[in-house]
Amino acid sequence: VIVAKHSNFEREGNNIHIEIPVDFVDACLGATLKVPTVYGDEDLKIPAGTQPNDVLTIKNKGVKDLRGNGYGDQFVHINIKIPTHLNREQKKALEDYKSSIKSGESWFEKFKKAFKK
């Protein structure tokens, strides 16, 4: 049996991999998205605080095992998308968020502190 390549799904044994774009706001706050599987769309909970390149699993949505009764899993690779253009309201909201971060608590400032030890 020869399995043709698919433009979105990648097979690895009985498991299926797919990369999905996720809005940075959904990654920060969490969301439930309808994700394509080889069997149709499935709800997937994106937890609040999801990071770029995280991999979430949808159990039993991979390929049926020919020698058994089980199915593989589908692995959903998260590709967080950052907007390249913001309107004034969006920019202000992000500036307000940034100004709410206390001095020394930004990710970069924490990173730099590690070099001073």
Buried (B, 14 or more C-beta within 10 A) or exposed (E): EEEEEEEEBBBEEBBBBBBBEBBEBBBBEEBEBEBBBBEEEBEBEBEEEBEEEBEBEBEEBBBEEEEEEEBBBBBBBBEBBEEEEEEEEEEEEEEEEEEEEEEEEEEEEEEEEEEEE
